[in-house]
Amino acid sequence: GQAEVQEQEEQQEQPQIDPDNRVNPQQMPDSSFLYDTSIAELADADPYMNNQTVQIVGEAIGDILNAADDPNCVWVMLQEKVDNDYPQISVFMTRSQAELIDHLGRYGVQGAKLQVRGEFHLACPQHEGLTDLHAENVSVVSRGSVTPQTFDVQQFVPGAVLFVVAGALLLVFRRL
């Protein structure tokens, strides 16, 4: 009697496991993840970070460069804005991962913001001592966009006025 009642109570106290409850590797981390870091922290990384799995978020900038040692891989530069600084890191990823990038950041273009998880190397033995990140998982946090540059005549008025004043002063100087 009493042993059966205790066993039934213990079974009722155990939580039921939902089979649909799975880990989503593309889920944004919270601050409790030990491997979540920033590009700025990797730029100033200590040796203990070498060969560690890290996760960063940054804007894809520049160009996608072919990897000389592997035709199926490319190099993508990621950067983040920290105050008035823009730390960057080179990311080694597959071509299929790089195809997720819709825009690369440059003047007038906001690059795609990527979340990259991979192995960080202070001095990568595979890539001649380069500080890099070998991507294992790449996901898009936000798409890139193009900011159209409009021509505004009013921005040229002060320069044109100063040009005319300088020309007038030059004529006066030549007369004297």
Residue, then its C-alpha position, 0 to 999 in steps of 0.5 A: g500500500q504505502a510504497e505504491v502511493q509513494e511511487q505514484e507521487e514520485q511519478q507525478e512529481q517528475p516533469q513530462i518531457d515534450p518530444d518537440n522541445r529541441v535545441n535550436p542552434q540558430q536561437m539568439p543567446d542570452s547572457s548565460f551562454l559562456y561562448d557568446t562574445s563580441i568581435a571587440e573581445l576577440a580582437d583583444a583576446d587572451p590566449y585562453m580563448n585560442n581554439q575555443t568555440v565562440q559565438i559572435v554577431g557582426e555585419a558582413i563587410g567588404d568582399i567575399l574572398n575565395a579561400a586559396d586552400d579550399p575551393n568550397c570555402v570563402w573568407v568574409m570579414l565581420q565587424e561591429k560598432v563599439d563606440n567610435d571603433y569598428p573591430q573586425i574579424s576574418v571568418f572562414m566559412t563554406r560557400s553555402q554559408a556565404e550565400l546567406i549574405d544578401h548585401l556586404g557593407r560599404y558606403g551607402v550599404q548596410g551589410a547583412k548582420l550574421q550570427v556565427r558560431g565556430e572555433f576561434h584561433l589567435a594564430c591559426p596553424q592552417h592559415e599562416g598564423l592569421t587570427d580567424l574564426h572557422a564558422e560551424n554555424v552561420s545564420v542571418v540576424s537581419r538582412g542588409s539594405v541599400t541606402p539611396q544617396t540623394f543629391d541635395v543642392q542646398q549642401f553645395v550652397p555654402g561651398a559655392v559662396l566661399f568659392v565666390v568670396a575667395g575669387a573676389l579676394l583673389l581679384v582684390f589682392r591682384r589689384l593691390 
